[in-house]
Amino acid sequence: MRTIAIRMFAIAVLALAAPTAHAAVNITVIDDPGEGFNDPTLVVPRPGNPATTRGAQRLNALQAAADQWDAALDSPVDIEVHASFDEDLPCSSTSATLGVGGSATGFVSPFSPPPGIEPDVIYPVALASKIVGTDVCPVAGSCSVNHDINIRFNSLLDTTCAFPDWYYGLDAMPPGSTRDFYAVALHELAHGLGFQTFVSASSGAKAMVTIMGTPTPFDDPYSLHLEDHTTGLFFPAMTNAERAAAARSTGNLHWVGPGVTAASTFLTAGRTPAGHVEMFAPATVASGSSLSHFSNSLLPNDVMEPAYVGPNHDITLARALFFDIGWNDCGDGVLDPGEVCDDDNLTNGDGCSALCQVEACYACVGLPSVCMPDDGAACDDGDQCTAGDICGGGTCTGSPDTGSACDDGDVCTGSDVCTAGVCGGTDICTLDHFLTYKVKTSSGTPKFVAIGSANGTVDLTSDFDSATSTVHDTRGVTITKPIALGLPADKNGEGINDPLGVNGLHLEEYQVKSLVAPDPVLITTVVTVQNQCGTVALTNLRAASLMVPTAKDLTMPVAPPGSPLLDHFACYSAKLTTTSPQLARGTQVTVTDQFMTNWRLDLKKVKKLCVPVDKQGTPLDKNGAPPAAFTPATRHAPAPPIDSLLCYQAKRATKTIAQNGCGPATPDDPGVAIVPAPPKHTKVPGMHVNNQLGPLRLDSIKENELCIPSVVTCAGCM
């Protein structure tokens, strides 16, 4: 999580000066000698960063990020940044506040505002100077400070904190789990440049400035473009209560500025058909993060999401947002840095876009730019499954293609190919492994309210293979409490199918109590289960728990999964038949997930079988209808073949036993002691989880079971 420091407010009326040449972003280090950016610790040069002390590498990387913003924006006034590394930012083995950035002060001019300045708007001071064309806070005294941006970074990452260290290379290739400092610097500088609102996310109150003795609410350039899609209202027109509600309306708080609308076409998630982009508005306000970030639902991820998303140096969308709030002079008929054309307006579709870029199938000349259709020119209509694209009347069109490789955007299909102009592929989705951890509700946080006889039961319909099966389980259950959390796991280096890797969808496991007697057919049926560890035969199946697709964040509230590519699972305790093969003694695996890296685990006996389940009208598979609360369960379409999970007891290994596939290479191998002895699981407190059953805070206790993707068959299941 990152928070934003905002210190307000200065009131200034100033004389205008003639604009100067394109200016620079200047860094002033405010660390004491020997610390932070002045740290003399010797280090190895990194790609793009030849400095040999830690402090110098830090400053080089920050200046490089500042230079990227300087090249992307246009201001005649130098932007002054005060920067430091500090030890007072939170840091633990599982989470850290990486940086804090914001405008050093705000600027208002309510009586005789300079051109471009609105009298009822408070501006980040760097943006105000750009709009006015001269430094609005040239000396201390005319404003509360005489610099533009404050930015701080967490120095504990390189010293005493167990959280991964900083990486100061400029190549966007941090090794392992190290945090890319350049990406974080881009993020925090953006806050200082104006990627922030002065509106309180918790109360909805606007920034208050005392004018002639009277506290007066002010809008800000950022909030002018925030819309609550449920009401259609923009922030300036809302009441405090309406703004506070919008700040908690996950998925419904949108950025509607023309720059972002035009630039966001590449997004595959987090963007509406109208081009509006979702902003971060979790159901529980995250101080310093709510409102002032893009939503964490965006795909691809963006550098301005509320939490670190990796070495992302792409500022395309943030730059477009800056155009919306006034950083660009696009639309004034003058060609400024970053512009290819300028036709004296901010209209898309006339040849010169709202971002002052030449649009496809147009050619622009002169200033203000005159743009005409470029008929006959080769083009790209953006459709993978058309060929021979050519411009005509300002529009690019092509003919339907068959046979060309394409990408249909569905992570669960492969070998995608164009057929008569349509891209499609075959289903390749298989389940991930999941390592479950026992959990408990965090102390001092709301507990899970059981869903049972007092407030309606939950109907579960599980089938072991297909909708035509005769062996199935339909029953009402009471969901009593959360008991475990399953994390996607990389077993033996096989990888993780979820495109988000170890940060992908989790499975929260809830204890259930059946309201009817165990199904005698299920108890006597023999179920055959096959996976990488062989084939077992199970019987005496009894409903035990429910696994629900879940989103998790270690530091802040998180929205529930929207349309998860993961089923719900009904889990049954089970026993091996007397003739079933057993897991070989000494079976071990290595597992990497968000909590552990290449830890060796002993696999013990089978604990449960989890099969896809239709919960309250939440069908199997990603293509089903949306869930409905407390409605009768419905049957489902056939699921993929590997659609179930067989869960084995898992414990941290104290010895290394050579393996051959899933089992010891040599029977009864006593193994070699692991030295030093592996530590126990470090408990993770206060995790934020959310799913269809509601948000919770959970503490992890210890590893519990490894659930392996499996194929289930039985008599009557086909």
C-alpha positions in Angstrom: 0.0 0.0 0.0 1.1 3.5 -0.7 -0.2 6.6 1.0 -0.2 10.2 -0.2 1.1 13.1 1.8 -0.9 16.3 1.2 -0.1 19.6 2.8 -2.3 22.5 2.1 -2.9 25.3 1.2 -1.4 28.5 -0.2 -3.4 31.4 -1.7 -1.5 33.5 -4.2 -2.2 36.1 -6.8 0.7 36.7 -9.1 1.9 38.6 -12.1 2.3 36.5 -15.3 5.7 36.0 -16.8 6.6 35.0 -20.4 6.9 31.2 -20.7 10.5 29.9 -20.8 11.9 26.9 -22.6 11.0 23.3 -21.6 12.2 22.9 -18.0 13.5 20.0 -15.9 12.6 17.9 -12.9 15.2 18.7 -10.2 15.8 16.4 -7.2 16.9 17.9 -3.9 18.0 15.3 -1.4 17.0 16.0 2.2 18.6 13.0 3.8 21.3 13.5 6.4 24.9 12.7 5.5 25.6 8.9 5.4 21.9 7.8 5.0 19.3 7.4 2.3 20.4 9.0 -1.0 23.7 9.7 0.8 24.3 6.1 1.9 28.0 5.3 1.2 27.5 1.5 1.2 29.5 -0.1 -1.7 27.3 -1.9 -4.2 27.7 -3.7 -7.5 26.7 -1.6 -10.6 23.3 -2.5 -12.0 22.1 -2.5 -15.7 21.8 1.2 -16.7 23.0 2.3 -13.3 26.8 2.4 -13.0 27.0 4.0 -9.5 29.0 2.0 -7.0 27.4 3.3 -3.7 23.8 2.5 -2.6 22.9 6.2 -2.2 24.2 7.1 -5.7 22.3 4.2 -7.3 19.2 5.4 -5.6 19.6 8.9 -6.8 20.4 7.8 -10.4 17.3 5.7 -10.5 15.0 8.4 -9.1 16.5 11.0 -11.6 15.9 8.5 -14.5 12.2 8.2 -13.5 11.9 12.0 -13.1 13.5 12.4 -16.6 10.9 10.0 -18.0 8.1 12.1 -16.6 9.9 15.3 -17.8 10.0 14.0 -21.4 6.3 13.0 -21.2 4.9 16.3 -19.9 5.3 19.9 -21.0 6.1 22.7 -18.5 8.1 25.9 -18.9 8.8 25.8 -15.1 11.3 23.6 -13.3 9.7 21.0 -11.1 11.4 20.9 -7.7 11.3 17.5 -5.8 12.4 17.0 -2.2 13.3 13.3 -1.7 14.5 11.1 1.1 14.8 7.6 2.4 13.2 7.0 5.8 13.0 4.3 8.4 9.5 5.2 9.8 7.5 3.6 6.9 5.9 0.3 7.8 7.8 -2.9 6.9 7.5 -6.5 7.9 8.4 -9.9 6.3 5.1 -9.9 4.4 4.2 -6.3 3.6 5.7 -2.8 3.3 4.8 0.7 2.5 7.3 1.2 -0.4 6.9 4.9 -0.8 4.9 8.0 -0.1 4.5 10.9 -2.6 2.3 13.9 -3.1 2.1 17.6 -3.9 4.1 19.7 -1.4 1.2 22.2 -1.3 -1.9 23.3 -3.1 -2.5 26.5 -5.1 -5.7 28.5 -5.2 -6.5 31.9 -6.7 -10.2 32.6 -5.9 -10.5 36.3 -6.8 -8.5 37.2 -10.0 -7.2 33.8 -11.2 -4.6 33.8 -14.0 -5.8 32.3 -17.4 -6.4 28.6 -17.1 -6.9 28.6 -13.3 -10.4 28.1 -12.1 -11.3 30.2 -9.0 -13.0 27.3 -7.1 -10.3 24.6 -7.8 -7.2 23.8 -5.7 -4.3 22.7 -7.9 -1.2 20.7 -7.1 1.5 23.4 -7.2 3.6 21.9 -10.0 0.5 21.7 -12.2 -0.5 25.3 -11.3 2.9 26.5 -12.3 2.7 24.7 -15.7 -0.8 26.2 -16.4 0.2 29.7 -15.4 3.6 29.6 -17.1 5.7 30.7 -14.2 6.5 29.5 -10.7 3.5 30.2 -8.5 5.6 29.6 -5.3 9.0 31.1 -6.2 10.2 31.8 -2.7 9.4 30.7 0.8 6.7 32.9 2.3 4.5 33.3 -0.8 3.5 29.7 -0.2 3.9 27.3 2.7 6.9 25.8 0.9 8.8 26.7 -2.2 9.1 23.2 -3.8 6.5 21.2 -5.7 6.7 17.5 -4.6 7.6 15.6 -1.5 8.6 12.0 -2.0 9.9 9.4 0.6 11.0 5.8 0.2 11.3 2.9 2.7 15.0 2.4 3.6 14.2 -0.7 5.7 14.0 -2.8 2.6 17.8 -2.7 2.2 18.6 -3.0 5.9 16.8 -4.5 8.8 13.4 -5.5 7.3 12.9 -9.1 6.1 10.8 -7.8 3.1 12.5 -8.2 -0.3 15.2 -5.6 -1.0 15.1 -2.7 -3.6 16.5 -3.2 -7.1 18.1 -0.1 -8.6 18.7 -1.3 -12.2 16.9 0.5 -15.0 16.2 -2.5 -17.1 12.9 -3.5 -15.5 14.3 -7.0 -14.6 14.6 -7.2 -10.9 15.8 -10.6 -9.8 13.6 -12.8 -7.7 11.2 -10.9 -5.5 13.2 -7.7 -5.2 11.2 -4.5 -5.7 11.9 -2.4 -8.8 12.7 1.1 -7.4 12.4 2.8 -10.7 8.7 1.7 -11.1 7.9 2.8 -7.5 9.6 6.2 -8.2 7.5 6.7 -11.3 4.4 5.9 -9.2 5.2 8.3 -6.3 6.3 11.1 -8.6 3.0 10.8 -10.5 1.2 11.5 -7.2 3.2 14.6 -6.7 2.4 15.8 -10.3 -1.3 15.5 -9.7 -2.4 11.9 -9.7 -4.3 12.5 -6.5 -7.4 14.1 -5.2 -7.7 16.3 -2.2 -11.2 14.8 -1.5 -11.5 12.7 1.7 -12.4 9.1 0.7 -13.8 8.4 4.1 -16.1 11.5 4.6 -16.4 12.6 1.0 -15.5 16.2 2.1 -13.8 18.5 -0.4 -10.6 20.3 0.5 -11.4 23.3 2.7 -9.5 26.6 2.3 -10.2 29.6 4.5 -11.1 32.5 2.3 -11.5 35.9 4.1 -12.2 34.0 7.4 -14.7 31.6 5.9 -13.8 27.8 5.3 -14.7 27.2 1.7 -14.8 23.8 -0.2 -12.6 23.5 -3.3 -12.7 21.0 -6.1 -9.4 19.7 -7.6 -8.4 19.0 -11.2 -8.4 15.2 -10.5 -11.9 14.9 -9.0 -13.4 16.9 -11.9 -13.2 13.7 -13.9 -14.5 11.2 -11.3 -17.9 9.8 -12.0 -20.1 7.4 -10.0 -21.5 5.2 -12.7 -24.4 4.1 -10.5 -25.8 7.6 -10.4 -24.1 9.3 -13.4 -23.0 12.2 -11.1 -19.5 13.7 -11.1 -17.7 14.5 -7.9 -18.1 18.3 -8.0 -21.9 17.9 -8.1 -22.2 15.3 -5.3 -22.9 15.8 -1.6 -20.3 14.6 0.9 -22.3 11.5 1.5 -22.6 10.7 -2.2 -18.8 11.1 -2.7 -18.2 8.9 0.3 -20.5 6.2 -1.1 -18.8 6.5 -4.5 -15.4 6.0 -2.9 -16.6 2.6 -1.7 -18.4 1.6 -4.9 -16.1 -1.0 -6.3 -16.2 -1.2 -10.1 -18.5 1.8 -10.4 -16.1 4.7 -9.8 -14.8 5.7 -13.3 -12.4 8.2 -14.8 -14.2 9.7 -17.8 -11.7 12.3 -19.1 -11.2 12.2 -22.9 -7.4 11.6 -22.7 -7.8 8.3 -20.7 -10.8 7.3 -22.8 -8.8 7.6 -26.0 -5.6 6.0 -24.6 -7.2 3.0 -22.7 -8.3 0.9 -25.7 -5.6 -1.6 -25.0 -7.1 -2.6 -21.6 -8.8 -6.0 -21.5 -10.3 -5.5 -18.0 -11.2 -2.5 -15.9 -12.6 -0.5 -18.9 -16.2 0.0 -19.8 -17.5 -0.2 -23.4 -17.7 3.7 -23.4 -14.0 3.8 -22.5 -14.3 4.8 -18.9 -11.6 3.4 -16.7 -12.3 2.0 -13.2 -10.7 3.7 -10.3 -9.7 2.2 -6.9 -12.8 2.3 -4.7 -12.7 -0.7 -2.3 -15.7 -1.4 -0.1 -13.5 -0.5 2.9 -11.7 2.8 2.5 -7.9 2.3 2.2 -6.4 5.5 3.5 -4.2 7.2 1.0 -5.0 4.7 -1.7 -8.8 4.9 -2.3 -9.7 7.3 -5.2 -6.1 8.3 -6.1 -5.2 5.2 -8.1 -6.5 3.2 -11.0 -8.4 0.1 -10.0 -6.5 -3.1 -9.3 -8.9 -4.8 -11.7 -7.0 -3.3 -14.8 -5.5 -5.8 -17.2 -2.7 -5.4 -18.1 -1.7 -4.0 -14.7 -0.9 -0.3 -14.5 2.0 1.4 -12.7 -0.7 3.6 -10.9 -2.5 0.8 -9.3 -2.6 0.9 -5.4 -0.1 -1.8 -4.8 3.2 -2.8 -6.5 2.6 -4.8 -9.7 6.1 -5.5 -10.7 8.7 -3.6 -12.9 6.1 -1.6 -14.9 7.7 1.4 -16.6 4.7 2.1 -18.9 3.2 5.5 -18.1 0.8 5.6 -21.1 -2.4 5.7 -19.1 -1.1 8.0 -16.4 0.2 10.4 -19.0 -3.3 10.4 -20.6 -4.8 11.2 -17.2 -2.3 14.1 -16.8 -3.5 15.5 -20.2 -7.0 15.4 -18.8 -6.1 17.5 -15.7 -4.2 20.1 -17.6 -0.6 19.0 -18.1 -0.8 19.0 -21.8 -1.6 21.9 -24.1 -3.2 19.7 -26.7 -6.0 21.5 -28.5 -4.3 24.9 -28.6 -3.1 24.7 -32.3 0.5 24.7 -31.2 2.8 21.6 -31.5 4.1 20.9 -28.0 6.5 18.1 -26.9 4.8 14.7 -27.3 2.3 15.9 -29.9 2.3 14.8 -33.5 -0.6 17.1 -34.5 -2.8 19.8 -33.0 -6.0 20.8 -34.7 -7.1 23.3 -32.0 -9.6 21.0 -30.4 -9.9 17.9 -28.2 -12.2 15.9 -30.5 -11.5 12.2 -31.4 -12.4 11.1 -34.9 -11.4 14.2 -36.9 -7.9 13.0 -37.8 -6.1 14.5 -34.8 -7.1 12.8 -31.5 -7.8 14.2 -28.1 -4.1 13.3 -27.3 -2.9 15.2 -30.4 -1.8 12.0 -32.2 -2.6 11.4 -35.9 -5.5 8.9 -36.1 -5.4 5.9 -38.4 -6.3 6.6 -42.0 -5.6 10.3 -41.8 -2.8 12.6 -42.8 -2.3 16.0 -41.0 -0.4 19.0 -42.2 0.2 22.6 -40.9 -0.7 24.3 -37.6 -3.4 24.3 -36.5 -3.3 20.9 -38.1 -5.6 20.2 -41.1 -6.4 16.5 -41.3 -7.8 14.6 -44.3 -8.6 11.0 -45.0 -5.6 9.1 -46.4 -7.6 6.8 -48.7 -5.8 3.9 -50.2 -3.1 3.7 -47.5 -2.3 0.4 -45.9 -3.5 0.3 -42.3 -4.3 -2.0 -39.4 -7.9 -2.1 -38.3 -7.0 -3.7 -35.0 -8.8 -6.9 -35.8 -6.5 -9.9 -35.8 -8.8 -11.9 -38.1 -8.9 -9.5 -41.1 -6.4 -9.3 -43.9 -5.6 -6.8 -46.6 -6.6 -3.8 -44.4 -6.9 -0.5 -46.4 -8.0 3.0 -45.6 -11.2 4.4 -47.2 -13.1 7.5 -46.1 -11.0 7.8 -42.9 -11.9 4.2 -41.9 -9.6 1.1 -41.9 -11.3 -2.1 -43.0 -10.2 -5.6 -44.0 -11.5 -8.9 -45.3 -12.3 -11.8 -42.9 -9.4 -14.1 -42.6 -9.2 -17.8 -42.1 -6.2 -19.8 -40.9 -4.0 -17.1 -39.3 -2.9 -17.4 -35.7 -4.5 -15.1 -33.3 -5.2 -14.5 -29.6 -8.9 -14.5 -28.5 -8.0 -13.0 -25.1 -9.2 -16.0 -23.2 -6.5 -17.5 -21.0 -8.4 -20.8 -21.0 -8.0 -21.4 -24.8 -5.0 -22.4 -26.8 -4.0 -22.9 -30.5 -6.2 -19.9 -31.3 -6.8 -19.5 -35.0 -9.0 -17.2 -37.2 -12.0 -18.8 -38.9 -14.1 -16.6 -41.2 -12.9 -13.5 -39.3 -13.5 -14.9 -35.8 -10.7 -15.8 -33.4 -11.2 -18.9 -31.3 -9.3 -21.8 -29.7 -9.6 -25.0 -27.8 -10.1 -25.2 -24.0 -6.8 -25.8 -22.3 -7.6 -24.7 -18.8 -6.4 -27.1 -16.1 -6.5 -26.5 -12.4 -3.6 -25.3 -10.4 -2.2 -27.0 -7.3 -3.3 -25.3 -4.1 -1.5 -25.4 -0.8 -3.9 -24.7 2.0 -3.1 -23.0 5.3 -5.2 -23.3 8.4 -6.6 -19.9 9.3 -8.5 -18.0 12.0 -10.3 -14.7 12.0 -8.0 -11.9 13.0 -8.4 -10.6 16.5 -10.5 -7.5 16.8 -12.1 -7.9 13.3 -15.6 -8.9 12.4 -16.2 -12.7 12.5 -17.9 -14.7 9.8 -21.6 -14.9 10.3 -22.8 -18.4 9.7 -25.2 -18.9 6.8 -27.7 -21.3 8.1 -31.2 -22.0 9.3 -31.7 -18.4 10.6 -30.9 -16.7 7.3 -31.5 -19.3 4.6 -29.6 -22.4 3.8 -27.2 -22.8 0.9 -28.0 -25.4 -1.7 -25.1 -27.4 -3.2 -25.3 -29.7 -6.3 -22.1 -31.6 -7.0 -21.5 -34.0 -9.8 -18.4 -36.1 -10.2 -18.2 -35.7 -13.9 -21.1 -34.5 -16.1 -24.7 -33.3 -16.1 -25.8 -36.8 -17.1 -24.4 -38.5 -14.0 -26.7 -40.5 -11.7 -24.3 -40.3 -8.7 -24.5 -36.8 -7.4 -25.2 -34.9 -4.2 -27.9 -32.3 -3.8 -28.3 -31.0 -0.3 -28.8 -27.9 1.9 -25.9 -27.0 4.1 -25.1 -24.4 6.8 -21.8 -22.6 6.2 -20.3 -22.2 9.7 -16.8 -20.7 9.6 -13.6 -20.3 7.5 -11.1 -23.0 8.2 -8.4 -22.7 5.6 -7.1 -20.6 2.7 -5.7 -22.2 -0.5 -2.9 -20.4 -2.3 -2.1 -21.3 -6.0 1.2 -23.3 -5.8 4.0 -24.2 -8.1 4.7 -27.8 -7.3 8.1 -29.2 -8.4 8.7 -26.3 -10.8 5.7 -27.1 -12.9 4.5 -23.5 -12.9 1.1 -21.9 -12.2 -1.7 -21.7 -14.8 -3.3 -18.6 -13.3 -1.9 -15.6 -15.3 -1.3 -13.8 -12.1 0.9 -16.7 -10.7 1.2 -16.8 -7.0 -1.0 -13.7 -6.8 -3.8 -15.5 -8.6 -7.2 -16.5 -7.3 -7.3 -18.3 -3.9 -9.7 -20.8 -2.5 -11.2 -20.0 0.9 -12.4 -23.1 2.6 -15.4 -23.0 4.9 -16.7 -25.7 7.2 -20.2 -26.9 6.3 -22.8 -28.8 8.2 -25.2 -30.8 6.2 -28.9 -30.5 7.0 -29.8 -33.9 5.8 -28.4 -37.4 6.5 -25.4 -38.5 4.4 -26.4 -39.9 1.0 -26.2 -43.7 1.3 -25.3 -43.9 -2.4 -22.3 -41.6 -1.9 -21.2 -43.6 1.1 -21.2 -46.9 -0.7 -20.1 -45.7 -4.1 -16.4 -46.3 -5.1 -14.8 -43.3 -6.7 -11.6 -43.6 -8.7 -9.3 -40.6 -8.6 -6.2 -40.3 -10.8 -3.5 -37.6 -10.7 0.3 -37.2 -10.9 0.7 -39.3 -7.8 -1.2 -42.3 -9.2 -4.6 -43.8 -8.9 -6.6 -44.3 -5.7 -10.1 -45.7 -4.9 -12.2 -43.8 -2.4 -15.4 -44.5 -0.6 -17.5 -43.3 2.4 -17.7 -39.8 1.0 -19.2 -37.3 3.5 -19.7 -33.5 2.9 -17.1 -31.6 4.9 -16.4 -28.2 3.5 -16.9 -25.7 0.7 -14.1 -23.9 -1.3 -15.0 -20.5 -2.7 -12.9 -18.5 -5.3 -11.4 -15.7 -3.3 -9.3 -12.5 -3.8 -6.6 -11.8 -1.2 -4.4 -8.8 -0.4 -1.9 -8.7 2.5 -2.2 -5.0 3.2 -5.5 -3.5 2.1 -9.2 -4.4 1.5 -9.8 -6.1 -1.8 -12.8 -6.5 -4.1 -14.3 -10.0 -4.5 -13.5 -11.8 -7.8 -15.7 -10.5 -10.6 -16.0 -13.5 -13.0 -13.5 -16.0 -11.7 -12.0 -18.6 -14.0 -12.3 -21.0 -11.1 -15.1 -23.2 -9.8 -16.5 -23.5 -6.3 -15.7 -27.0 -4.8 -17.6 -29.2 -2.5 -15.1 -31.2 -0.4 -15.8 -34.6 1.0 -13.9 -36.5 3.6 -13.1 -40.0 2.2 -11.4 -43.3 3.0 -9.3 -45.5 0.8 -10.9 -48.8 -0.1 -9.2 -51.9 1.3 -7.7 -52.7 -2.1 -6.6 -49.1 -3.0 -3.0 -48.3 -3.6 -1.6 -45.9 -0.9 0.7 -43.0 -1.3 4.3 -44.3 -0.9 6.0 -43.5 2.4 8.6 -40.8 1.8 6.7 -39.0 -0.9 7.9 -35.3 -1.1 7.3 -32.2 -3.2 8.9 -28.8 -3.4 6.4 -25.9 -3.3 6.5 -22.2 -4.1 3.6 -19.9 -3.3 3.2 -16.4 -1.9 4.3 -17.5 1.5 7.2 -19.9 0.7 9.8 -20.5 -1.9 11.0 -24.0 -2.8 10.0 -25.5 0.5 10.2 -29.3 0.8 7.0 -30.9 2.1 6.2 -34.4 3.1 2.9 -35.7 1.7 1.0 -38.0 4.0 -2.4 -39.6 3.6 -5.4 -38.5 1.5 -7.6 -36.1 3.5 -10.4 -35.1 1.2 -11.8 -35.0 -2.4 -13.0 -31.7 -3.7 -15.3 -31.7 -6.8 -16.8 -28.8 -8.7 -20.1 -27.7 -7.2 -23.1 -25.6 -8.3 -23.6 -23.3 -5.3 -26.9 -21.3 -5.3 -27.0 -20.9 -9.0 -23.2 -20.3 -9.4 -22.6 -22.8 -12.2 -19.5 -24.8 -12.9 -17.0 -23.3 -15.3 -16.3 -19.7 -16.2 -19.1 -19.5 -18.9 -22.0 -19.9 -16.6 -24.6 -17.3 -15.6 -23.8 -14.8 -12.8 -24.5 -16.0 -9.3 -27.8 -15.3 -7.5 -28.2 -15.2 -3.8 -30.3 -17.8 -2.1 -31.9 -19.2 -5.3 -32.3 -22.9 -6.1 -29.3 -24.6 -7.5 -29.2 -25.5 -11.1 -27.4 -28.2 -13.1 -24.4 -27.5 -15.1 -22.7 -28.2 -18.4 -19.9 -30.8 -18.6 -16.7 -29.6 -16.9 -13.1 -30.0 -18.2 -11.7 -33.5 -17.6 -9.2 -32.4 -14.9 -11.7 -30.6 -12.8 -11.3 -31.9 -9.2 -8.8 -31.7 -6.4 -7.5 -34.5 -4.2 -6.0 -33.1 -1.0 -3.1 -34.7 0.9 -1.9 -33.9 4.4 1.3 -31.8 4.0 4.0 -31.1 6.6 7.3 -29.3 6.4 10.0 -31.9 5.7 13.0 -32.3 8.0 14.8 -34.7 5.7 15.5 -34.7 2.0 14.5 -37.9 0.2 15.4 -38.4 -3.5 12.2 -38.6 -5.6 11.2 -40.3 -8.8 8.1 -38.6 -10.0 5.6 -38.7 -7.1 7.3 -41.0 -4.7 10.8 -41.9 -3.4 13.4 -43.1 -5.8 14.3 -45.8 -3.4 11.7 -47.5 -1.2 12.3 -47.0 2.6 15.0 -44.3 1.9 15.7 -42.8 5.4 16.7 -39.5 3.8 19.3 -36.9 4.8 18.6 -34.4 7.5 18.0 -30.8 6.3 20.6 -28.5 8.0 19.8 -26.1 9.4 16.4 -27.4 10.3 13.7 -25.6 8.2 11.7 -23.0 10.2 8.1 -23.2 10.8 5.6 -21.3 8.8 5.7 -17.6 9.7 2.2 -16.6 10.6 0.7 -13.9 8.3 -1.7 -11.7 10.3 -4.6 -9.6 9.1 -4.9 -10.8 5.5 -7.7 -9.2 3.6 -9.9 -11.7 1.8 -13.2 -11.3 -0.1 -15.5 -13.5 -2.1 -19.3 -14.0 -2.6 -19.7 -14.7 1.1 -18.2 -11.4 2.1 -14.9 -9.8 3.3 -12.9 -11.0 6.2 -9.5 -10.5 7.9 -7.7 -13.8 8.5 -4.4 -14.9 10.2 -2.6 -17.9 8.7 -1.6 -20.6 11.2 0.4 -23.3 9.4 0.5 -25.2 6.2 -2.3 -27.8 6.0 -2.9 -29.7 2.8 -1.6 -29.9 -0.8 -4.5 -30.2 -3.3 -3.5 -31.8 -6.6 -5.6 -31.5 -9.8 -7.3 -34.8 -10.4 -9.7 -36.8 -12.7 -12.6 -38.4 -11.0 -14.6 -41.4 -12.4 -17.1 -43.8 -10.8 -20.0 -46.1 -11.8 -22.9 -43.9 -12.9 -20.7 -40.8 -13.2 -20.7 -40.7 -17.0 
